[in-house]
Amino acid sequence: MERLPYIDEHAIAIHASPDDTWSALLRKTCRDPADPTTVPVGFKLEEATAPRRLALKGRHLFAIYRLVFELDPEPHGVRLRALTFAAFPGLRGRMYRALVIGSGGHRVVVRRMLRRVAAQVASPYSHSRQGRRP
């Protein structure tokens, strides 16, 4: 897949091991947690490197996108990060970006997903957002 522009990053710290966090991530993102290729409709598996990185990719009429989950070990658990990269070609793509990214909808969905993963394994002890505003 071509190099896509960075959109944003969201992260949550989880008091759990990388393996437990990886399992929770697969339970929340895959139809069959034993098979990382069973990602949600609209995505294809790009990379699954347990327990460090799950990269999904996709495209449709208005966008080309990647969603990358990275698990970074910390002294008391794991920092789970969700990085988004996307291109929105043409006028319709720009309109779609405004609808999905500009409205804040993407941010809400990604943060909710991170909280749900954290809830599977432990209580989160912090939540952060990095990146630029569209």
Secondary structure, 3 states (H helix, E strand, C coil): CCCCCEEEEEEEEECCCHHHHHHHHHHHHCCCCCCCCCCCCCCEEEEEECCCEEEEEEEECCEEEEEEEEEEEECCEEEEEEEEEEECCHHHHHHHHHHHHHCCHHHHHHHHHHHHHHHHHCCEEEEEEEECCC
